[in-house]
Each structure stands twice: as C-alpha cells, then as structure tokens.
Amino acid sequence: MKEKLKNQFAVITGASQGLGRAFALELARRHYNVVLVSLPEQNLEQLSEWISKEYKVEAIYYETDFSVDSNIRLLSSWLNKNFNISILINNAGIGGTQSFEQAHIDYIDAIIQVNIKATVLLTHQLLTNLKRQPHSYILNVSSIAAFSPMGYKTVYPASKAFVHSFSRGLYAELKDTNVFVSVINPGAMATNKEITSRIERQGIFGKLTLLDPAKVARYSIGRLFKRDTVIMLNPLIWLLATVLPIWIKLPMMTNIVKREVLYENSVCNGY
Ligand SMILES: NC(=O)c1ccc[n+]([C@@H]2O[C@H](COP(=O)([O-])OP(=O)(O)OC[C@H]3O[C@@H](n4cnc5c(N)ncnc54)[C@H](OP(=O)(O)O)[C@@H]3O)[C@@H](O)[C@H]2O)c1
C-alpha cells in the first residue's frame, strides 16, 4: 500500500483546523502524502512537519486566501506542476449567522468565493491531473444545511445546496472514468468556539447531535473508498430535513436562527 501511494498526493483545503485538519490526519494515517492548503499564518508549517514525522509521509503546505479570485488559479497551476493528485478534498468553507440586509458585502462575497468558486474552479483545474492517476477521488464538503433554506443564514445554506448539486452532477458525468466523486453533508461539529457555544445553547438535542470531526473524517474517508456517492453523517437529522415539508421547516429553521441573532445582539449590547 505504502509503495503504491509513494508518488501520489491528497490535497485538502481548509486543512489548518477543524474538519480539514482531521481529514489530513486520517489520510496521512492511511499512508497518503498530503498537501495542506489554508489561509496564511495558521501554523500550517508546524502542522505539516508534525504530520510528516508522525506518519512518515510527505506533508507539503500552501498558504493562500480563496477570497481572492486569482489565488485559486495560482494554487491549481502550482499543484499541477508539482504533484500527482489522486485525492482532492474541497473542505474550506465559511458561514455564520447574520441578517442579510445588515451583512457586509465582503462577508457575502467571501462565502460565495470560498464555498462555491474555490470548490468548482479547483476541481475543474485539477481534473486532468486526477484523471491521469489510476484511481482518484473528489470529496466535497457540503452540509445538512443544504437541505433546508433558512433566513438569517440565507447565503450559507444556498452555497451548500450548490456544492451538493454540483457534486451529484459531476459524479454522474465522471462515473465511467477513474475519478469518483462524493459529497458529505454533516450536521454541527465541534470545530470552533462559536459553533460549540451555539450548540450548547440548543440544550440536549444540540449536544446529542453534535459530531466529532475526527470521527467524521475517519467515517467519510472509509465510505469514500467504498464508493459511497452521498455520505450521510446524521441520518436522523437528514431524514427530518428531507421529509419535513418546506412550509414547516423554512419558518421553523428561520425562527431558531433568528433567536440566535437576537441572543448574540443582546450579548453584544450587554443585556
Ligand atoms: N462545523 C460545523 O458545524 C459544520 C457543519 C456542516 C458543514 N461544515 C463544513 O465543513 C467544512 C469545515 O468546517 P469547519 O467547522 O472545520 O470550519 P472551520 O474550523 O471554520 O475551518 C474552515 C476552514 O476553511 C478555511 N478557510 C476559510 N476561509 C478561507 C479563505 N478565505 N481562503 C482559504 N481557506 C479558507 C479555513 O482556513 P484557516 O484555517 O486558514 O482559517 C479553515 O481551515 C466547511 O466547509 C463547513 O462549511 C461545518
């Protein structure tokens, strides 16, 4: 196995923390060389050195900001010039809770750039490289939010619905080639302070459904190699999200998220 993967690399975006970091560790554990991609100044150098020592694989890093259009092209050509890529994990993604009207234009633009444009353009630019390898995989990170539009998040769930639809379409287009495409739709994961405290405020239901990023990464990579095209991590929530009619889930989700906005505003205002 080790010998077979010697000259092959897995590219993981958003790899410095959270789920992306967990993917990098899981793939290195499975003897894949990794290219970690993330924003500058996120200790990527230290992480790649540690991965390399711990798992005896090559771990390369590249710092870039996907919210700048030309950076995606620069990254793609650097990757194509230097590596044989057999796995691409489009994990980088941003979200948040804000009133659409009050959100800054740069915030909205960054969600579209990172979640949609980086995923699509990187995949497009690396496809020839992926096709050259004996067996290749693309794993896109969507979200359970893809199945439920909601006010006060608006652009984030729409971007994840895009990622889901894009992944399914690409799977169908490439299914008779050596490139296999899959998508995961996780629910809430304890990846940063903001998410963890938000989930804690949701009480027992939030805690029960909270996912561990290391377990998500391990399960997802296992399912990816078993050629599962849509990887579901919270079957119960997925069932609710897909079975509930839109006239129930849209106002219900919007009210839940609106309460969060009101809570955050009251905390900021010192109430
Ligand atoms: N956490 C959840 O509850 C949850 C639930 C469903 C889906 N997801 C999805 O899972 C993925 C990972 O989420 P996470 O919670 O692990 O997120 P996170 O901890 O907030 O990490 C997001 C990753 O995206 C990268 N990123 C953000 N803006 C970027 C930019 N402008 N250019 C390049 N990279 C950028 C970050 O890089 P830096 O490290 O450099 O900041 C970070 O590594 C995302 O696609 C997210 O939408 C998360």
The ligand as a Gaussian input file, in Angstrom:
#p B3LYP/6-31G(d) Opt

LIG

0 1
 N      -18.527000      22.877000      11.870000
 C      -19.766000      22.571000      11.520000
 O      -20.683000      22.521000      12.347000
 C      -20.072000      22.256000      10.072000
 C      -21.298000      21.664000       9.757000
 C      -21.568000      21.349000       8.429000
 C      -20.630000      21.603000       7.453000
 N      -19.456000      22.185000       7.784000
 C      -18.491000      22.450000       6.714000
 O      -17.294000      21.729000       6.985000
 C      -16.172000      22.433000       6.456000
 C      -15.134000      22.618000       7.535000
 O      -15.759000      23.285000       8.589000
 P      -15.050000      23.572000       9.978000
 O      -16.101000      23.738000      11.001000
 O      -13.940000      22.618000      10.204000
 O      -14.578000      25.030000       9.667000
 P      -13.522000      25.935000      10.321000
 O      -12.928000      25.325000      11.538000
 O      -14.167000      27.249000      10.428000
 O      -12.499000      25.857000       9.156000
 C      -12.819000      26.295000       7.848000
 C      -11.614000      26.089000       7.005000
 O      -11.788000      26.839000       5.787000
 C      -10.671000      27.634000       5.585000
 N      -10.964000      28.949000       5.024000
 C      -11.853000      29.855000       5.491000
 N      -11.790000      30.979000       4.756000
 C      -10.829000      30.767000       3.814000
 C      -10.289000      31.554000       2.776000
 N      -10.691000      32.810000       2.556000
 N       -9.320000      31.025000       1.993000
 C       -8.866000      29.765000       2.217000
 N       -9.349000      28.961000       3.192000
 C      -10.309000      29.460000       3.988000
 C      -10.101000      27.887000       6.965000
 O       -8.759000      28.145000       6.826000
 P       -7.919000      28.747000       8.082000
 O       -7.676000      27.573000       8.932000
 O       -6.719000      29.251000       7.437000
 O       -8.789000      29.779000       8.741000
 C      -10.413000      26.637000       7.723000
 O       -9.338000      25.730000       7.691000
 C      -16.720000      23.744000       5.899000
 O      -16.925000      23.617000       4.511000
 C      -18.064000      23.899000       6.612000
 O      -18.980000      24.662000       5.884000
 C      -19.142000      22.514000       9.080000

